[in-house]
Amino acid sequence: MMCLVGGATLSLLGVKAFKEHQTTVNPTAPESTSQVVTTGVYQYTRNPMYVGFGLALLAVVIFVGNIFSVLVVPAYVAYMNRFQIEPEERALRAKFGEPFLAYMAAVRRWL
């Protein structure tokens, strides 16, 4: 239950920060981002929404109680890195340049 609540909280804090900075929360349109958000939960992870989803997924794995279902979590991380986060980061590097590179150097991708 703590994983689920923690995951939902992290994801919502990420959305809240984007809304406060008036930038998009649409993960399929990183080019429409208006600024790099580095405050709030984004001081600790570059992807709080994805970390939150991962924690929620872990909650489901724990609830299911099947030892093999634990493989879903690393599969989620690998998939998100390759097909979502890396393309987002390429688009943000192209759009924001050095400020985004500095942010990447200062804050971890996951935790």
Number of C-alpha atoms within 10 A of each C-alpha: 12 10 18 18 14 17 24 20 16 21 22 15 18 26 18 15 18 21 12 10 14 13 17 17 17 11 13 11 11 18 16 15 19 14 16 17 20 17 12 12 18 21 14 16 20 24 19 25 23 23 22 24 20 24 22 22 19 20 19 16 18 15 10 11 11 10 9 8 13 16 11 14 16 11 11 14 15 13 12 15 17 10 10 14 19 12 16 17 17 13 17 20 15 13 18 15 12 11 14 19 14 10 16 15 10 14 16 14 17 16 10
